[in-house]
Amino acid sequence: MLQLLMEDLRASVDAGRRTGPKFWIYLLGRSAIAPQIHALIAFRLGSSLRGTPFWPLAYLLKGMAIVWAGADIHPKAQIGPGFVLAHGTAVTIGADVRAGRNLRVNTGTQIGAMRLTEPLDPSRPTFIGDDVFVGAHAMILQDCHIGDGAVIGANSVVTKDVPDLAVVSGNPAKVVRILDKPISGAQE
């Protein structure tokens, strides 16, 4: 859990790759004032409680993240290292989400089951590959597979699978371009 959290914090806070005391001073200063970092820490701590007798505390941490940062990330979501909340406000990530490394999410994003009319179906998870960037106010619905290196445009509604290195946009989202390589540091 600590290794995941360190990779998340390094990706979120310190793209300059500081080392030693400079890194820790910068990290502590930034973490003290950035609500999206609070949400990220609460998510990682909560998800680490899965399978322990302390599991109910994960929901308390989730509630605190909603109050502090406006980010509702379910503790059952499985998100790889390098997770970045560019802005945590109004971000919702459901329990059915399985994401790879370096997921970058912007404000207002909803990923996974929304439970509007039907109960959560755990047999239909939302898969997100490595190095994916999700633009502001985008929605990725349950049972979608997002390929490695994909870019989801702002305000897009993804209802179908997205291939590797595709840029999608619109409602419903359609492929507008195929990239040569993944975009790195897309949240800056």
Steps between C-alpha positions, in 0.01 A plus 500: 500500500778746584672436166172572314448817701856619437463448124165684507646791696805522277278505188257751654734734680851474366538459128848658538625188678661671799692274736591489868389777736390730214243242393359455851478874571326561167269200552395600852441861399295407196309225681397736777314730263388281206159335559547258212803360685283451810250303288778290350642412843153418637433271201828310535457461876139389459574250226782351710239407765327262257484150648578615854270538801546878462326507157212727624757774566559514124156654461579758767815594304292516181257739671787718617636517144160609374487781758863610458538475124163414348649175368290183540740211432363166611746302715430186293626667181834355392729769362868445420795715608549850366132598549455878464197711587576823316202654682293285734175697496198297384706193406311171542670164452285192558575170671508318165800692362827316423768741379866459409801721562506879457128576486452878486154633584365856480214673679141388460591156367276198558641153442315171542153403611271788584215296658232723356246232410665162551712350778875466462588195294847383614525272196522811277803700623642807334859433385744785441847433360834660582586867429139615450398867522136585578391858425274718713136399541541180298293190578619143448208264550501151647625211285730714282862407425738794451824408325854593603601859424145613419386859543138567593402854398326745730121455529513168313266213584670165438244225441715255302854363507787736409806355317862554607642849432163635385380854562123499545259788532129573490172360625512212434879499476648421160862451396635825355867406478750221568823604674849373422592471869337574836489859619712541814426761766168586336359667812751787502 
